Amino acid sequence: MSTRKRKADAEPSGNFGRKLRSHKEAEPGLSDEEKKQYTFKSPYRQKFSLPDKLIYYLAKNPITPYCHLKFITSAKLLFIWSRIIYVEKNNIYKCSIKFLLLHKQILHFRELQILVSDNENLEKVSFVENVIKNGDQTITSFETVFEAILCKKKLEIKLCRGEQHGIGNGTARKMIELLEDRKPLGIFSFVIKIENIPEEFEFQSFSQFLEVNKMKHEIDLSFADGISSSYKNGIEKFIEKIVDGQNRGPVVRTAVPFITFMGQDERNYRKLKNRRKGITECDRPCLARFCGMHRCHYVD
């Protein structure tokens, strides 16, 4: 019988080959007897029926928590590739992470505080349609959740539809205060994306902050479908003020908020999108593409 390895059994090249070092290579100082003790640090080299690269992809891209848990418990090597730890609810008392993704979860505010407690390491948070409750089962206000999350680079929040979004009177004003309070913390510039914003959000108050956004935050606001026509008109007027009334100065990309809603004027949408990219549309063609103050993008 041939002793050659099948192609599927061979170790992948590059990073895969380094990840799949045998236990002998990983622990050169062990005796022959010790090398028989396979551990998480030195796992047994599995011979999978599928190509190793496919197994690695499945370990890094779980479909459901249940399937993934069964998957990683079948071999230590798969757990090392995945690095996902499953815990029972309410058993976490300390958390230090860089990236947090919460998708359609129901949490108590205290649980959220633990997950985002290490703001020295926390960089990116994606918060999608989650319901956060207080101890008395009432909905935690949006500004309270916003205050608790002090990530350094990017915060994405997609609000729940209906009455569980947590936005009310004073939310916009409180957000402005919180953004100003982050200056002493050294958080001057990061990405904020908020979707499904209801009409309860006081856009007129927040728009005044957006006009003088000296901290250069990259702010994206997407409003819910059910906002009234008068509310839309107020947003549209603010967008026109940005793209038309203030388009003669130097373009600072991150200082331009990107705002979208259903039924938005297409021309204003395009001009706002271009201004976010650092391109200003002029009323007439310029003699040069670069006129000294901005890049010109003439549109008939």
Secondary structure, DSSP 8 states (H G I E B T S, - for coil): ------TTTS--STHHHHHT--HHHH-TTS-TTGGGS--SSS------SS-HHHHHHHHHS-S-HHHHHHHHTT-HHHHHHH------TT-------SEEEEES-EEEHHHHHHHT--TTT--EEEEES-EEE-TTS-B--HHHHHHH---SSEEEEE--STT-S---TTHHHHHHHHHHHTTTTT----EEEEEEE-TTS-HHHHHHHHHT-TT--EEEEEE-TT--HHHHHHHHHHHHIIIIIT-SS---GGGS-EEE-TT--HHHHHHHHHHHTTEE--SS--SSSB-SSSEE----
